[in-house]
Amino acid sequence: MRVNRIQAEENRQAVIDAASRLFRERGFDGVGVAELMAAAGLTHGAFYKQFKSKDDLIAQACDRALETGINGWRRAAAEAGEGAYAALVRRYLTPGHRGRVGTGCVIASLGADASRHGPDLPRHFESGVKTFVDILAAALRKADPAATPDDALAAFSTMVGALVLARAVDDDAYARRILEAAVDRLLPSTRA
């Protein structure tokens, strides 16, 4: 059955969305093309009409995840105004974010895999990391005008690392402790 161009584009977007979620949940090698297509309600045969290869889909799915995360950070920072830095830190370092692997931070979910997946994908991630850090730097400067771009880079590195560690452990209480310790170091005024 032939589909029109509008439906074909909607199908393509559905595959990218499904891949974005499934890759974050299972890794690039943890899900095959047939399963990705089925998750979008399509057949395996339609894949190569829409994507050059699985690597092409991986890049587009990671770009989608990065774009979604960046847009969420921009909205959160704008809504929080002067308190944007604390809001971003608190929003990121939560048990809820720890549990939302498929819709959470793609850098924490797939950053290590990206570095092993050929020369192109790290460039996509680098662009995303720089944008996240720029958003965090602008928010940090509102809280501390003396803050430097490297302060924001260190904060983002701490945030991503804490989330990776919290996801890596089985003990929920210990995972919360990891997240809370990072918040305490990044927002010293919140320490009890």
trRosetta pair geometry for C-beta under 8 A, 3 or more apart (Angstrom, degrees):
i j d omega theta_ij theta_ji phi_ij phi_ji
3 7 4.0 -114 179 94 112 125
3 8 5.1 147 100 -60 113 77
3 11 6.8 65 110 -16 167 139
4 7 5.1 90 54 14 72 102
4 8 6.9 -131 100 -8 35 92
5 8 5.4 -53 -143 36 32 115
5 9 6.4 31 158 -18 65 104
6 9 6.0 -56 -152 36 29 108
6 10 6.4 29 150 -17 64 106
7 10 5.5 -53 -146 38 35 113
7 11 6.2 39 152 -22 66 104
8 11 5.7 -52 -149 35 30 113
8 12 6.4 34 150 -21 63 105
8 49 7.7 -92 -149 129 116 118
8 50 7.3 -170 -180 -93 89 101
9 12 5.4 -49 -146 34 35 115
9 13 6.4 35 154 -18 65 103
10 13 5.8 -54 -148 37 31 111
10 14 6.4 35 151 -22 64 105
11 14 5.6 -54 -150 34 32 113
11 15 6.6 33 152 -19 65 102
11 40 6.9 98 -166 149 67 124
11 42 5.8 90 -162 -77 112 139
11 46 6.8 -71 154 159 141 145
11 50 7.0 -122 107 -84 101 148
12 15 5.8 -54 -153 33 32 111
12 16 6.6 31 150 -18 65 105
12 50 4.6 -174 -103 -154 95 125
12 51 7.9 150 -138 -49 95 84
13 16 5.6 -52 -147 36 35 112
13 17 6.3 36 153 -19 66 105
14 17 5.7 -53 -147 37 31 112
14 18 6.3 30 155 -17 65 107
14 40 4.1 124 127 -155 100 104
14 41 6.8 -41 149 35 148 98
14 42 7.4 132 91 -21 123 116
15 18 5.8 -55 -145 39 30 109
15 19 6.0 29 156 -18 65 110
15 36 6.4 62 -159 149 87 99
15 37 6.5 -9 -116 -105 111 57
15 40 4.4 -48 -82 -50 58 168
15 42 6.7 -41 -73 30 105 140
15 47 7.6 152 -142 -115 152 71
15 50 6.4 107 36 111 155 153
15 51 7.6 -127 120 -31 145 124
15 57 6.9 -73 140 -135 111 121
16 19 5.8 -57 -143 40 27 110
16 20 6.2 36 154 -28 63 105
16 57 7.1 -149 -100 -153 66 79
16 60 5.2 -80 -122 130 114 111
16 61 5.5 -166 -159 -88 65 67
16 64 5.2 131 155 -38 110 153
17 20 5.7 -50 -148 28 29 115
17 21 6.8 22 156 -11 61 105
17 40 7.4 122 60 -103 87 101
17 64 6.8 -124 -87 156 51 155
18 21 6.0 -61 -156 39 32 107
18 22 6.0 17 157 -9 69 115
18 36 5.9 139 111 -164 114 67
18 39 3.9 149 -167 110 133 114
18 40 4.4 -125 -3 -61 146 86
19 22 5.9 -60 -133 46 30 103
19 23 5.6 32 167 -21 69 110
19 31 7.8 -179 -131 99 66 136
19 36 5.1 28 -85 -148 88 122
19 39 7.9 147 -56 73 49 133
19 57 5.4 -125 -134 162 171 109
19 58 7.4 -123 165 -91 128 41
19 60 7.7 57 79 85 140 90
19 61 3.8 -101 110 -92 107 141
20 23 6.4 -52 -139 35 18 107
20 24 6.8 14 158 -13 54 110
20 61 4.2 -164 -72 -167 63 85
20 62 7.4 172 -118 -66 80 26
20 64 4.7 -89 -80 86 141 119
20 65 4.6 170 -159 -56 107 94
20 68 7.6 94 169 5 151 139
20 106 7.6 -63 -164 -90 87 127
21 24 6.1 -67 -157 38 27 107
21 25 6.3 19 154 -15 66 112
21 39 7.8 -151 69 161 115 144
21 102 4.2 34 -167 179 82 104
21 103 6.4 -6 -115 -68 92 69
22 25 5.5 -57 -144 40 34 110
22 26 5.8 -20 174 24 71 112
22 30 8.0 -155 161 94 85 96
22 31 4.7 46 152 -54 121 175
22 35 7.2 169 -164 123 157 107
22 36 6.2 -153 59 -103 152 78
22 39 6.1 -164 -48 -17 137 174
22 102 7.1 16 -70 -133 28 108
23 26 6.9 -81 -129 58 20 74
23 27 6.8 -22 -166 165 59 9
23 28 5.7 22 -143 -85 103 56
23 30 8.0 137 -131 54 43 97
23 31 6.7 -112 -78 39 53 127
23 58 6.7 134 -112 -128 152 77
23 61 5.5 111 9 123 142 143
23 62 7.3 -79 103 -66 152 78
23 65 8.0 -114 72 -33 115 145
23 109 7.8 107 119 130 73 125
23 110 6.3 17 142 -83 102 142
24 65 6.5 147 -56 -119 125 151
24 101 5.6 176 141 150 95 73
24 102 5.1 139 83 -127 110 36
24 103 7.4 161 82 -38 153 20
24 104 6.9 168 172 54 140 70
24 106 5.8 -92 -93 -109 114 71
24 109 4.1 15 -150 148 82 164
24 110 6.2 -89 -104 -32 61 110
25 30 7.7 -128 101 99 70 137
25 31 8.0 64 73 -41 96 133
25 101 5.3 110 -105 105 59 111
25 102 4.2 2 -58 -82 105 95
25 109 7.8 -21 -49 -157 26 134
26 30 3.1 -144 155 107 98 132
26 31 4.9 105 78 -35 139 100
27 30 4.2 91 56 -4 87 115
27 31 7.7 156 72 2 54 84
27 110 7.1 151 -121 -109 56 87
27 113 5.6 174 -146 -90 91 153
28 31 7.9 -96 -170 41 21 81
28 58 5.7 25 -127 -120 115 131
28 110 7.2 92 -39 -141 93 117
28 113 5.5 163 0 165 109 136
28 117 6.1 88 6 -102 170 138
31 35 5.1 -118 -166 86 86 129
31 36 5.9 104 141 -59 114 88
32 35 5.0 94 58 13 75 102
32 36 7.0 -133 103 -6 39 91
33 36 5.6 -56 -147 36 32 114
33 37 6.3 28 158 -17 67 106
33 44 6.1 86 119 -140 99 91
33 47 5.3 23 -179 -112 118 166
33 54 5.9 -106 -73 -87 103 108
33 57 8.0 130 -114 26 87 158
34 37 5.9 -58 -149 38 29 108
34 38 6.2 29 153 -19 64 108
34 44 4.4 -24 -105 -85 77 120
35 38 5.6 -52 -143 38 32 113
35 39 6.3 38 155 -25 64 103
36 39 5.8 -54 -152 30 29 113
36 40 6.9 14 152 -6 61 107
36 47 7.7 80 83 -106 112 120
36 57 7.1 80 157 153 161 154
37 40 5.9 -65 -155 44 35 104
37 42 4.6 -89 -175 85 88 91
37 43 6.1 -11 145 121 134 13
37 44 5.2 168 46 -87 154 44
37 46 6.4 144 -145 58 128 97
37 47 5.5 -88 -71 -65 129 100
38 41 7.4 45 -173 -77 35 19
38 42 7.3 -117 -78 60 25 50
38 43 8.0 39 -78 -108 66 32
38 44 7.9 -8 -42 -55 84 77
42 46 4.8 -79 170 51 123 143
42 47 7.9 142 115 -60 124 65
43 46 5.5 106 65 -5 74 99
44 47 5.9 -29 -173 -11 49 117
45 48 7.8 -62 -175 28 41 92
45 49 7.9 34 140 -10 65 111
46 49 5.5 -62 -164 36 54 116
46 50 6.4 31 150 -9 82 115
47 50 6.3 -88 -164 43 29 98
47 51 6.0 -45 175 41 73 105
47 57 7.9 -47 -161 -53 99 143
48 51 6.8 -76 -112 65 34 66
48 52 8.0 41 -145 -142 70 16
51 54 7.5 76 126 -83 137 26
51 56 4.6 168 -173 90 93 120
51 57 4.6 -1 -141 -56 160 93
51 60 7.5 -127 -114 18 113 140
52 55 7.8 -46 88 68 98 84
52 56 4.1 117 47 -41 91 154
53 56 4.8 113 50 -1 67 99
53 57 7.4 -130 100 3 44 84
54 57 5.5 -53 -153 39 40 111
54 58 6.2 48 147 -27 69 102
55 58 5.3 -45 -144 31 35 117
55 59 6.6 36 156 -18 64 100
55 117 7.7 169 -127 167 95 105
55 118 6.9 19 -141 22 132 155
55 120 7.7 86 168 59 116 132
55 121 8.0 -111 -161 -54 90 111
56 59 6.0 -54 -154 34 30 109
56 60 6.5 21 152 -11 64 110
57 60 5.7 -60 -145 43 34 108
57 61 5.9 33 157 -21 70 109
58 61 5.9 -56 -142 38 26 109
58 62 6.3 23 159 -16 63 108
58 117 6.9 -123 145 167 153 147
58 121 6.7 -37 125 -98 115 127
59 62 6.0 -58 -147 39 27 108
59 63 6.3 30 154 -20 63 107
59 120 6.5 -34 -94 125 131 119
59 121 6.2 -131 -94 -97 82 78
59 124 5.8 179 -149 -53 82 155
60 63 5.5 -50 -145 36 32 114
60 64 6.4 36 153 -22 64 103
61 64 5.6 -50 -150 33 32 113
61 65 6.5 31 152 -17 64 104
62 65 5.6 -52 -146 38 35 110
62 66 6.2 36 154 -19 66 105
62 106 5.9 147 -144 170 71 146
62 110 6.7 -119 -110 92 109 149
62 114 7.0 104 -129 -98 155 122
62 121 6.7 78 32 -150 166 97
62 124 5.5 89 105 124 124 141
62 125 7.0 -55 168 -68 134 80
62 128 8.0 -111 156 -27 93 150
63 66 5.7 -55 -145 38 30 111
63 67 6.1 32 156 -20 65 108
63 124 5.9 -91 -72 -157 82 124
64 67 5.8 -56 -146 38 28 112
64 68 6.3 29 155 -19 64 107
65 68 5.8 -54 -146 36 30 111
65 69 6.3 27 156 -16 64 108
65 106 3.6 102 127 -57 133 140
66 69 5.9 -60 -148 40 29 109
66 70 6.1 27 157 -18 66 110
66 106 5.8 -84 -62 52 65 139
66 107 7.9 78 -102 -48 88 88
66 124 7.0 -163 -12 160 154 92
66 125 7.5 -159 -82 -111 135 47
66 127 7.6 71 161 91 157 91
66 128 3.7 -95 -144 -106 130 133
66 131 7.7 95 171 52 107 133
67 70 5.8 -55 -142 38 28 110
67 71 6.2 27 159 -17 64 108
68 71 6.0 -57 -147 38 26 109
68 72 6.4 29 153 -20 62 108
69 72 5.6 -57 -150 36 31 113
69 73 6.4 30 154 -18 66 104
69 105 6.0 86 -123 -115 144 61
69 106 6.4 -133 -20 10 141 94
69 107 7.9 -151 106 -4 172 96
69 128 7.5 56 68 -166 123 118
69 132 7.3 -17 126 -87 114 114
70 73 5.7 -54 -149 36 32 110
70 74 6.4 34 152 -21 65 104
70 128 6.8 -127 -53 -144 118 80
70 131 5.2 -5 -120 124 131 131
70 132 6.5 -111 -98 -72 82 72
70 135 7.1 172 -150 -30 76 146
71 74 5.6 -50 -146 34 33 113
71 75 6.4 33 155 -17 65 104
72 75 5.9 -55 -149 37 30 109
72 76 6.2 28 155 -17 66 109
73 76 5.7 -56 -143 40 31 110
73 77 6.1 30 158 -19 66 108
73 88 6.2 45 -145 -124 92 114
73 132 6.5 125 -8 -127 173 74
73 135 4.9 84 132 130 125 160
73 136 7.8 -54 -173 -56 136 75
74 77 5.9 -56 -145 37 27 109
74 78 6.3 25 157 -18 63 109
74 135 6.3 -104 -78 -122 65 133
75 78 5.8 -59 -148 38 28 110
75 79 6.2 25 157 -17 66 109
76 79 5.9 -57 -145 39 29 109
76 80 6.2 19 159 -13 65 114
76 84 7.4 121 122 -146 74 80
76 87 5.7 -170 163 132 100 117
76 88 6.1 126 111 -87 126 72
76 91 5.7 -39 -157 -29 156 171
77 80 6.0 -64 -143 42 27 105
77 84 4.0 48 -147 -153 73 125
77 87 7.1 165 -97 77 44 121
77 88 6.2 8 -77 -59 87 116
77 135 5.9 -147 -32 -178 156 101
77 138 7.2 65 -180 89 148 109
77 139 5.2 -109 -132 -79 114 118
78 81 7.5 25 177 -66 32 52
78 84 7.7 51 -36 -103 20 123
79 87 7.6 -158 84 167 90 163
80 83 4.6 -105 173 84 99 81
80 84 4.3 142 86 -90 115 54
80 86 7.6 -163 180 65 141 77
80 87 3.6 -127 -97 -2 158 158
80 88 7.6 -133 30 -32 157 73
80 139 7.7 34 83 -136 125 118
81 84 6.4 -157 78 -44 17 91
81 142 7.8 -168 149 177 52 155
82 142 5.3 -158 -142 162 54 121
82 143 7.4 122 170 -77 71 63
83 86 5.2 -51 -175 48 83 110
83 87 5.5 90 124 -30 88 104
83 143 7.6 70 -124 -83 37 103
84 87 5.5 -62 -144 40 30 113
84 88 6.1 29 161 -20 68 105
84 138 7.6 -24 99 106 149 83
84 139 3.6 -120 109 -132 110 106
84 142 5.9 69 34 49 108 145
84 143 7.7 -134 56 -36 71 101
85 88 6.0 -57 -150 34 27 107
85 89 6.5 24 155 -15 63 108
85 136 7.0 82 -123 -162 79 67
85 139 4.0 155 -68 136 66 99
85 140 4.7 101 -105 -85 133 51
85 142 6.6 -175 -19 60 104 95
85 143 4.4 -75 29 -11 140 138
85 144 7.9 -14 2 9 171 89
86 89 5.8 -56 -147 39 32 111
86 90 6.0 25 158 -13 67 111
86 143 6.9 127 -27 -94 88 144
86 187 5.5 83 -120 -113 89 133
86 190 7.8 139 -142 -49 116 124
87 90 6.0 -59 -143 43 27 106
87 91 5.9 28 158 -23 65 112
87 139 7.8 -115 49 -159 91 138
88 91 5.7 -55 -140 37 27 112
88 92 6.2 21 162 -16 63 111
88 135 7.4 159 -110 127 154 105
88 136 6.1 -156 115 -107 157 82
88 139 5.7 91 1 102 136 172
89 92 6.2 -65 -149 38 24 106
89 93 6.1 -12 170 11 65 117
89 155 7.3 -74 -91 180 110 116
89 159 6.6 -129 -128 -94 69 122
89 183 6.1 130 148 -123 109 75
89 186 5.0 -172 -138 114 143 137
89 187 5.7 166 94 -39 155 115
90 93 6.6 -69 -128 52 23 89
90 94 7.1 52 166 -59 57 101
90 183 6.6 64 -95 -129 63 124
90 187 7.6 9 -55 -21 90 157
91 94 6.8 -50 -173 -15 25 122
91 97 7.5 97 150 -54 55 136
92 97 6.0 89 -168 -113 36 179
92 105 7.1 43 -146 -50 98 134
92 159 5.1 19 118 -170 144 126
92 163 6.9 -81 162 -60 91 130
93 97 7.2 -71 -92 49 7 138
93 159 6.1 -111 -59 -138 102 84
93 162 5.9 4 -120 103 110 137
93 163 6.9 -123 -106 -67 63 88
93 179 4.5 156 175 -164 89 90
93 180 7.8 156 146 -67 118 28
93 182 5.3 -151 -128 86 147 119
93 183 5.0 -172 95 -61 145 96
93 186 7.9 154 -13 33 153 141
94 97 4.7 98 58 5 85 98
94 98 7.0 -137 100 -6 49 86
94 179 6.7 129 -87 -178 11 148
95 98 5.2 -50 -150 32 38 120
95 99 6.4 31 155 -15 68 106
95 166 7.9 -132 -106 172 55 136
95 172 7.4 45 -137 -165 125 95
95 175 7.0 97 -114 114 86 112
95 176 5.8 -15 -72 -93 113 89
95 179 6.8 -146 -59 24 61 164
96 99 5.9 -63 -152 39 31 106
96 100 6.3 19 156 -14 68 112
97 100 5.8 -61 -139 41 33 105
97 104 5.2 114 -169 -126 74 124
97 105 7.1 37 -179 -9 115 99
97 163 6.6 -62 120 -125 115 120
98 104 7.8 79 -79 -98 8 166
98 163 6.5 -157 -94 -148 72 76
98 166 4.8 -85 -113 124 127 121
98 167 5.6 -169 -157 -74 81 76
98 175 5.9 111 -165 165 162 128
98 179 6.8 -92 -50 -63 127 137
100 103 4.8 -54 171 61 108 91
100 104 4.4 128 97 -49 87 100
101 104 5.7 -51 -117 29 20 117
101 109 5.8 123 -169 -106 81 118
101 167 6.7 106 -91 -136 108 135
104 108 6.7 -44 126 61 112 123
104 109 6.5 134 82 -44 92 118
104 163 7.6 -168 157 -176 135 137
105 108 4.2 64 91 15 115 107
105 109 6.4 164 94 -9 60 90
105 160 6.9 -141 139 -115 151 83
105 163 6.3 57 44 117 137 165
106 109 5.4 -61 -139 46 35 110
106 110 5.4 -26 -179 32 74 111
106 111 7.8 121 130 -50 60 73
106 128 7.5 -39 74 158 115 165
107 110 7.3 -74 -116 57 14 69
107 111 4.6 39 -174 -63 59 116
107 125 6.5 124 -110 -154 84 102
107 128 6.6 -165 -66 114 109 124
107 129 6.3 112 -114 -84 140 87
107 132 7.3 -77 -18 -3 151 161
107 160 5.5 -60 115 -125 116 131
108 111 6.6 7 -78 -3 13 116
108 160 5.1 -158 -79 -153 87 77
108 163 4.3 -43 -127 101 153 124
108 164 5.1 -151 -155 -64 87 78
108 167 7.0 122 154 2 116 142
110 113 4.7 -61 -160 49 71 115
110 114 5.5 81 138 -36 89 96
110 125 8.0 -142 102 -93 93 127
111 114 5.7 -51 -148 27 29 114
111 115 7.0 28 156 -19 61 101
111 125 6.2 129 -123 -157 72 145
111 160 7.1 49 -17 179 159 134
111 164 8.0 -72 42 -82 122 131
112 115 6.0 -53 -158 28 35 111
112 116 7.1 14 151 -3 63 108
113 116 6.0 -73 -157 46 37 101
113 117 5.9 38 150 -34 73 119
114 117 5.5 -64 -140 30 32 117
114 121 4.5 -142 -156 134 85 116
114 122 5.6 135 141 -80 100 59
114 124 7.5 -122 -153 66 133 99
114 125 4.8 101 134 -36 162 145
115 122 5.7 65 -104 -87 56 114
115 125 8.0 -73 -58 51 70 156
117 121 4.7 6 87 31 111 152
118 121 5.9 91 68 6 86 101
119 122 6.9 -62 -164 32 36 107
119 123 7.5 35 150 -19 65 107
120 123 5.9 -60 -167 29 43 113
120 124 7.1 40 146 -18 72 101
121 124 5.5 -48 -156 30 45 113
121 125 6.5 39 151 -14 71 104
122 125 5.5 -56 -146 42 39 111
122 126 6.0 47 153 -28 70 102
123 126 5.5 -46 -142 31 32 116
123 127 6.7 35 157 -19 61 101
124 127 6.1 -56 -158 32 29 110
124 128 6.7 25 148 -13 63 109
125 128 5.5 -58 -151 40 36 113
125 129 6.1 38 153 -23 71 104
126 129 5.7 -51 -143 35 31 111
126 130 6.3 31 157 -18 64 106
127 130 5.9 -56 -151 36 28 111
127 131 6.6 25 153 -18 63 107
128 131 5.7 -58 -149 36 32 109
128 132 6.3 31 156 -17 68 104
129 132 5.8 -55 -148 37 31 110
129 133 6.2 28 155 -16 66 109
129 156 7.4 133 -163 138 81 144
130 133 5.8 -58 -146 40 29 110
130 134 6.2 34 154 -23 65 106
131 134 5.6 -50 -146 33 32 114
131 135 6.6 33 155 -18 64 102
132 135 5.9 -56 -153 35 31 110
132 136 6.3 26 152 -14 66 109
132 156 5.9 123 121 -136 109 140
133 136 5.6 -56 -144 42 33 110
133 137 6.0 39 154 -26 67 105
133 149 7.3 64 152 -171 111 86
133 152 5.3 119 -170 126 77 109
133 153 5.3 22 -142 -90 134 66
133 156 5.1 -94 -94 -6 80 157
134 137 5.6 -49 -143 33 30 114
134 138 6.6 30 157 -18 62 102
134 152 7.8 96 -86 129 16 153
135 138 6.0 -55 -153 34 30 109
135 139 6.5 25 151 -14 63 109
136 139 5.6 -58 -149 41 34 111
136 140 6.0 35 153 -23 68 108
136 152 4.5 147 105 -161 99 106
136 155 6.0 -164 162 87 136 121
136 156 5.4 176 27 -63 165 105
137 140 5.6 -53 -141 37 30 112
137 141 6.4 34 157 -23 63 103
137 147 7.3 -173 -152 123 66 116
137 149 5.2 -1 -122 -119 144 64
137 151 7.6 117 -118 71 79 82
137 152 3.6 -91 -79 -23 74 166
137 153 7.9 14 -70 -35 108 66
138 141 5.9 -51 -149 31 29 112
138 142 7.1 35 150 -21 59 100
139 142 5.8 -52 -161 26 36 113
139 143 7.0 23 148 -8 66 105
140 143 5.7 -61 -154 42 39 106
140 144 6.1 -32 168 45 75 95
140 147 4.4 -121 137 129 108 166
140 151 6.1 -177 154 107 153 113
140 152 5.1 -155 13 -83 146 94
140 155 6.7 168 -82 12 139 158
141 144 6.9 -82 -125 74 26 55
141 145 5.9 49 -171 -117 72 43
141 147 5.4 -133 -84 60 55 110
143 147 7.3 44 72 -21 84 141
144 147 4.3 92 91 -36 104 105
144 151 7.7 -87 85 132 131 161
147 151 4.4 -114 -162 68 88 151
147 152 6.8 86 156 -44 120 85
148 151 4.9 114 53 -6 68 98
148 152 7.7 -133 100 3 47 82
149 152 5.7 -54 -158 36 41 111
149 153 6.3 43 145 -21 70 104
150 153 5.1 -47 -142 37 41 116
150 154 6.2 43 156 -20 68 101
151 154 5.9 -53 -149 37 29 110
151 155 6.4 31 150 -20 63 107
152 155 5.5 -52 -145 36 33 113
152 156 6.3 32 156 -18 66 104
153 156 5.9 -53 -146 37 29 108
153 157 6.3 32 154 -20 63 108
154 157 5.6 -54 -146 37 30 114
154 158 6.4 34 153 -21 64 105
155 158 5.7 -55 -151 35 31 112
155 159 6.4 32 152 -21 65 106
155 186 5.5 97 -139 -132 96 113
156 159 5.5 -52 -147 35 34 113
156 160 6.3 28 158 -13 68 105
157 160 6.1 -55 -143 40 28 105
157 161 6.0 26 158 -16 63 113
158 161 5.8 -60 -143 42 25 110
158 162 6.1 27 159 -21 64 109
158 182 5.5 161 155 -149 100 103
158 185 6.7 -124 -171 91 151 125
158 186 6.1 173 97 -68 141 113
159 162 6.0 -57 -147 35 25 109
159 163 6.5 22 156 -16 62 107
159 182 6.5 130 -100 163 46 137
159 186 7.2 40 -66 -70 89 159
160 163 5.8 -57 -150 37 31 109
160 164 6.3 32 153 -20 66 106
161 164 5.7 -53 -146 35 32 112
161 165 6.3 28 156 -15 66 106
161 182 7.8 170 79 -105 85 134
162 165 5.8 -56 -147 40 31 109
162 166 6.1 31 155 -20 66 108
162 178 5.5 166 -160 151 82 93
162 179 5.8 118 156 -104 118 48
162 181 7.4 -168 -126 73 123 86
162 182 3.6 -31 -84 -52 160 155
163 166 5.7 -54 -142 38 31 111
163 167 6.3 27 158 -15 64 107
163 179 7.5 56 -87 -100 57 93
164 167 6.0 -62 -151 40 27 107
164 168 6.2 27 152 -26 64 112
165 168 5.5 -58 -145 33 32 114
165 169 6.7 19 163 -15 66 105
165 175 8.0 174 119 -126 71 67
165 178 5.0 -149 105 -164 114 150
166 169 6.6 -61 -149 33 28 101
166 175 4.1 91 -159 -160 80 86
166 176 7.7 91 -138 -56 117 24
166 178 4.5 -166 -77 80 85 130
166 179 5.2 38 -85 -51 149 94
167 175 7.5 86 -57 -135 25 123
169 174 5.2 -90 139 97 151 119
169 175 5.3 -169 71 -70 109 85
169 178 7.2 146 18 -19 137 143
171 174 3.9 56 91 15 116 113
171 175 6.5 174 91 -16 59 83
172 175 5.4 -53 -146 35 33 115
172 176 6.4 35 155 -19 66 102
173 176 5.8 -51 -151 34 32 111
173 177 6.5 36 148 -22 62 105
174 177 5.3 -50 -150 33 36 117
174 178 6.6 43 150 -23 65 98
175 178 5.7 -48 -153 29 34 113
175 179 6.6 29 151 -13 64 105
176 179 5.7 -57 -150 40 34 110
176 180 6.0 30 155 -17 69 110
177 180 5.8 -55 -139 42 28 109
177 181 6.1 34 158 -24 64 106
178 181 5.9 -55 -148 32 25 111
178 182 6.7 23 154 -16 60 105
179 182 5.9 -58 -156 35 31 109
179 183 6.5 30 150 -17 66 105
180 183 5.5 -52 -147 37 36 112
180 184 6.2 40 154 -22 67 105
181 184 5.6 -53 -148 35 31 114
181 185 6.5 25 155 -16 64 106
182 185 5.9 -58 -149 38 31 106
182 186 6.1 17 158 -9 67 114
183 186 6.0 -66 -141 46 28 102
183 187 5.7 -24 175 31 69 110
183 190 6.4 -51 144 79 99 148
184 187 7.0 -71 -121 63 17 73
184 188 7.1 53 171 -107 57 45
184 190 6.4 -123 -109 83 55 98
184 191 5.2 77 -152 -86 97 88
185 188 7.2 5 -153 -73 24 77
187 190 4.4 36 115 2 110 118
188 191 5.8 -25 -168 -7 54 115
